[in-house]
Amino acid sequence: MSNVMCYFEGKYVPLAEAKISIMTHAFNYGTACFEGIRGYWNEEKQELYLFRLREHYERLANSVRILGFKLPGTVDELCEITTELVRRAGFKENIYIRPTAYIASEVIGVRLHDLKYEFCITCQPFGAYVSTDGLKVGVSSWKRIDDNMIPARSKIAGAYVNSAFAKTEALLNGFDEAIMLTSDGHVSEGSAENFFMYVGGKLVTPPVSENILVGITRNTIITLAREGLGIETVDRVIDRTELYIADEILLCGTGAQVAPVISVDRRPVGDGAIGPFAQRLQKLYDDVVRGKNPVYLSWCTPVYQTSDAIAQV
């Protein structure tokens, strides 16, 4: 990745030149917010589509607002900076983009005010974060952070230690991923994914009050299920034992995409295979993110602006 560019402190620079001090506040205290944005390569159109770019920057703006500072530009400006960065990189494959707003002051002291803030964007080729061919998950002994501890609706870098504990526990116990519960024992989300179960012909997902990240992919799935598959979604509290009797379960996120779960705590979900609803949803989602579904093309930002792409925007 020696020739990869990034956006750092207001400039496009080679990734190798983008450096921070080990005294940086964000490095020492986790005082940063980030986003994860996927870009999908469409071979037929020879176009790279950034999926729901604007919505990611709107969420990042809210994340930093919770920490008490602002992004260095409008959402529209940051979308253009990001698109230009990817264009300069010249990727013709699936990628992952990470914008990060962080406290850059080189000081000792835990606080959020009267400090210097900086911003950077990196991008790189990226494949699957977790398998989309059937996950085996376990309920974690680590509880999900509470809104009055570290707000889960803000993608705060330091908060992901909570997820790291759950993920490592799951992997060491022979699972692919974790399901995290709230302090009240209700289902919250995966280590870095939102949660859905399909039961009785409806999708069910925890409400935002259950300390979930208010996921963009979560919103995408709710919309596609309703408009594309005729399936309504119910937001409600979910008990742990409901996991054992669900017809289908899936995790989702920018990284995870649509990842069906085939067992929970070594109990099969349904018949232990990817269910028909998840299969239909995966196909629809895959077409949408690659700009193949004209109904949702507004969610896809073309990087190279091929004539075909321009004609459909």
VENCORMO-V484634 format. One record per backbone hydrogen bond with DSSP energy under -0.5 kcal/mol. NH is the residue of the N-H (numbers start at 1). CO is the residue of the C=O. E is the energy in kcal/mol with one decimal. If there is no record, write none. Layout:
# VENCORMO-V484634
nh = [NH & NH]
co = [CO & CO]
e = [E & E]
This chain:
# VENCORMO-V484634
nh = [4 & 6 & 7 & 8 & 8 & 9 & 11 & 13 & 13 & 15 & 17 & 18 & 18 & 19 & 24 & 25 & 26 & 28 & 29 & 30 & 32 & 33 & 34 & 35 & 37 & 39 & 40 & 42 & 43 & 46 & 47 & 49 & 49 & 50 & 51 & 51 & 52 & 52 & 53 & 56 & 57 & 58 & 59 & 60 & 61 & 62 & 63 & 64 & 65 & 66 & 67 & 68 & 68 & 69 & 73 & 78 & 79 & 80 & 81 & 82 & 83 & 84 & 85 & 86 & 87 & 88 & 89 & 90 & 91 & 95 & 96 & 97 & 98 & 100 & 101 & 102 & 103 & 104 & 104 & 105 & 107 & 109 & 111 & 118 & 120 & 121 & 122 & 124 & 126 & 129 & 135 & 137 & 137 & 138 & 140 & 143 & 144 & 149 & 150 & 154 & 156 & 157 & 158 & 159 & 160 & 160 & 161 & 162 & 163 & 164 & 165 & 166 & 167 & 168 & 169 & 170 & 171 & 172 & 173 & 174 & 175 & 176 & 177 & 179 & 180 & 182 & 185 & 187 & 188 & 189 & 190 & 191 & 194 & 196 & 197 & 198 & 199 & 199 & 202 & 203 & 204 & 205 & 210 & 211 & 212 & 215 & 219 & 220 & 221 & 222 & 223 & 224 & 225 & 226 & 227 & 228 & 229 & 229 & 230 & 231 & 232 & 234 & 236 & 236 & 240 & 242 & 243 & 244 & 245 & 246 & 247 & 248 & 249 & 250 & 251 & 252 & 253 & 257 & 259 & 259 & 260 & 261 & 262 & 263 & 264 & 265 & 266 & 267 & 269 & 270 & 270 & 272 & 279 & 280 & 281 & 282 & 283 & 284 & 285 & 286 & 287 & 288 & 289 & 290 & 291 & 292 & 293 & 294 & 296 & 297 & 299 & 300 & 301 & 301 & 302 & 303 & 310 & 311 & 312 & 312 & 313 & 313]
co = [1 & 13 & 121 & 6 & 11 & 119 & 8 & 6 & 11 & 4 & 14 & 14 & 15 & 17 & 21 & 105 & 103 & 24 & 25 & 26 & 30 & 101 & 155 & 99 & 97 & 95 & 49 & 47 & 41 & 42 & 42 & 40 & 47 & 301 & 38 & 49 & 50 & 299 & 50 & 52 & 53 & 54 & 55 & 56 & 57 & 58 & 59 & 60 & 61 & 62 & 63 & 64 & 65 & 64 & 71 & 74 & 75 & 76 & 77 & 78 & 79 & 80 & 81 & 82 & 83 & 84 & 85 & 86 & 86 & 39 & 124 & 37 & 122 & 120 & 33 & 118 & 31 & 102 & 116 & 116 & 105 & 107 & 109 & 102 & 100 & 7 & 98 & 96 & 94 & 255 & 260 & 135 & 263 & 177 & 179 & 141 & 181 & 146 & 146 & 151 & 154 & 32 & 30 & 156 & 156 & 157 & 158 & 159 & 159 & 160 & 161 & 162 & 163 & 164 & 165 & 166 & 167 & 168 & 169 & 171 & 170 & 136 & 136 & 138 & 189 & 186 & 182 & 238 & 180 & 180 & 193 & 178 & 252 & 250 & 204 & 248 & 197 & 202 & 199 & 232 & 197 & 234 & 207 & 208 & 208 & 213 & 215 & 216 & 217 & 218 & 219 & 220 & 221 & 222 & 223 & 224 & 224 & 225 & 226 & 225 & 230 & 203 & 205 & 234 & 185 & 239 & 240 & 241 & 242 & 242 & 198 & 198 & 261 & 196 & 259 & 194 & 257 & 253 & 251 & 257 & 258 & 249 & 135 & 135 & 267 & 137 & 137 & 264 & 262 & 246 & 268 & 269 & 275 & 276 & 277 & 278 & 279 & 280 & 281 & 282 & 283 & 284 & 285 & 286 & 288 & 287 & 287 & 292 & 293 & 294 & 296 & 297 & 50 & 299 & 300 & 48 & 306 & 307 & 308 & 309 & 309 & 310]
e = [-1.5 & -2.9 & -2.5 & -0.6 & -3.1 & -1.7 & -1.1 & -2.6 & -0.7 & -3.2 & -1.9 & -0.5 & -1.4 & -1.0 & -1.7 & -2.2 & -2.1 & -1.8 & -2.7 & -1.8 & -1.9 & -2.8 & -1.9 & -1.8 & -2.7 & -2.3 & -2.9 & -3.3 & -0.7 & -1.2 & -1.7 & -2.8 & -0.5 & -2.6 & -2.5 & -0.6 & -0.5 & -3.5 & -0.7 & -1.7 & -1.8 & -2.2 & -2.1 & -2.3 & -2.3 & -1.6 & -2.5 & -2.5 & -1.5 & -1.8 & -1.2 & -0.9 & -0.5 & -2.5 & -1.4 & -2.3 & -2.2 & -2.0 & -2.4 & -2.2 & -2.4 & -2.5 & -2.2 & -2.3 & -2.3 & -2.5 & -1.7 & -1.5 & -0.8 & -2.5 & -2.7 & -3.4 & -2.8 & -3.0 & -2.7 & -2.3 & -2.1 & -0.7 & -2.4 & -1.1 & -1.1 & -0.5 & -0.9 & -2.9 & -2.2 & -2.5 & -1.7 & -1.9 & -2.1 & -1.0 & -2.5 & -0.6 & -2.7 & -1.7 & -3.0 & -0.5 & -3.3 & -2.4 & -1.7 & -1.3 & -2.3 & -3.1 & -1.9 & -1.1 & -0.6 & -1.7 & -1.3 & -1.5 & -0.6 & -2.1 & -2.3 & -1.5 & -2.9 & -2.5 & -2.1 & -2.2 & -2.5 & -2.7 & -1.3 & -1.5 & -2.8 & -3.8 & -1.1 & -2.1 & -3.6 & -2.9 & -1.9 & -2.8 & -2.6 & -1.0 & -2.8 & -0.7 & -2.8 & -2.3 & -2.3 & -3.1 & -0.6 & -2.6 & -1.4 & -2.4 & -2.8 & -2.4 & -2.1 & -0.7 & -0.6 & -1.8 & -1.8 & -2.1 & -2.7 & -2.2 & -2.2 & -3.0 & -2.9 & -1.8 & -3.1 & -2.0 & -1.1 & -0.6 & -0.6 & -3.5 & -0.5 & -3.0 & -1.8 & -0.7 & -0.6 & -1.0 & -1.9 & -0.9 & -1.0 & -0.6 & -1.2 & -1.7 & -0.6 & -2.5 & -2.8 & -2.0 & -1.2 & -3.2 & -3.1 & -0.7 & -0.6 & -3.1 & -2.9 & -1.3 & -2.7 & -2.4 & -0.5 & -2.1 & -2.5 & -0.8 & -0.6 & -2.4 & -2.0 & -2.1 & -2.5 & -2.8 & -1.8 & -2.1 & -3.0 & -2.5 & -1.8 & -2.2 & -2.5 & -1.0 & -1.7 & -2.7 & -0.7 & -0.7 & -1.4 & -1.0 & -1.8 & -1.7 & -2.6 & -0.6 & -0.7 & -2.2 & -2.7 & -2.0 & -0.9 & -0.7 & -0.8 & -0.8]
